[in-house]
Amino acid sequence: KQEVTQIPAALSVPEGENLVLNCSFTDSAIYNLQWFRQDPGKGLTSLLLIQSSQREQTSGRLNASLDKSSGRSTLYIAASQPGDSATYLCAVSNNAGNMLTFGGGTRLMVKP
Amino acid sequence: NAGVMQNPRHLVRRRGQEARLRCSPMKGHSHVYWYRQLPEEGLKFMVYLQKENIIDESGMPKERFSAEFPKEGPSILRIQQVVRGDSAAYFCASSPLDRSPYGYTFGSGTRLTVV
């Protein structure tokens, strides 16, 4: 059974810092991995999608890497801003099924 | 393209009533997935449907919960005789294919409160 863990659970940083959010998964037989952002009381916004054959994806100040063999992904946020404050969720889609397995999320607070 | 539409956004039900949550997938998407987010917990898969078929319901509670995706109209998640523990945010996602290489698009969710 796939398990996804995100570390840290919460993070508070001053504006301008570069951040690394970590995601690990127990079953390396994944189809793809997706990073989402969730604002309080809101839905999920897809940030980056990495196919199992890829090693990284970039969008603006965000960069996500994938090391499938070691079961790890990182989300790098450059020059953080208060507007980046949200919960960041990592989710993997297995080859064996169609569902996403989510991590518990990292709650990020960027202070002005 | 209006994205994945869920309604209502908020739903309040008394214990014992029925809750019906609706999800309209993105245009061109024929695969729908329901997830539940309990307070202070992560999202958990409930059920995966294609038009008129339930493909995987391994995450659905065995009683009181059912889902459908008819040929016409939205997907419906139905919770009968709701209890306080059903209070949660219910999210729907859609994709154009199974095991979508494009990932999944989520709706804004329905927040169910059972009083």
Contacts between the chains, C-beta under 8 A, distances in Angstrom:
chain1	res1	chain2	res2	distance
A	31	B	99	5.3
A	32	B	101	6.9
A	32	B	103	6.6
A	34	B	103	4.9
A	34	B	104	6.9
A	36	B	106	7.4
A	41	B	111	7.5
A	42	B	108	6.4
A	42	B	109	7.7
A	43	B	91	6.5
A	43	B	106	5.3
A	43	B	107	5.8
A	43	B	108	3.8
A	43	B	109	5.0
A	44	B	43	7.9
A	44	B	91	6.7
A	44	B	106	4.1
A	45	B	106	7.9
A	46	B	103	5.9
A	46	B	104	7.5
A	46	B	105	6.8
A	46	B	106	7.5
A	49	B	102	7.3
A	49	B	103	4.1
A	51	B	101	6.4
A	89	B	42	7.6
A	89	B	43	7.2
A	91	B	43	7.7
A	93	B	99	6.6
A	93	B	100	7.9
A	93	B	103	8.0
A	93	B	104	7.9
A	95	B	99	7.5
A	97	B	56	6.5
A	98	B	31	7.4
A	98	B	33	7.2
A	98	B	48	5.2
A	98	B	55	7.0
A	98	B	56	6.5
A	98	B	98	5.1
A	98	B	99	5.7
A	99	B	33	6.6
A	99	B	45	3.9
A	99	B	48	6.2
A	99	B	56	6.7
A	99	B	58	8.0
A	99	B	59	7.1
A	100	B	33	7.6
A	100	B	35	7.6
A	100	B	43	7.8
A	100	B	45	6.7
A	100	B	93	7.7
A	100	B	104	6.4
A	101	B	45	7.2
A	102	B	35	7.8
A	102	B	42	4.8
A	102	B	43	4.4
A	102	B	44	7.5
A	103	B	42	6.6
A	104	B	41	7.7
A	104	B	42	4.6
A	105	B	42	6.4
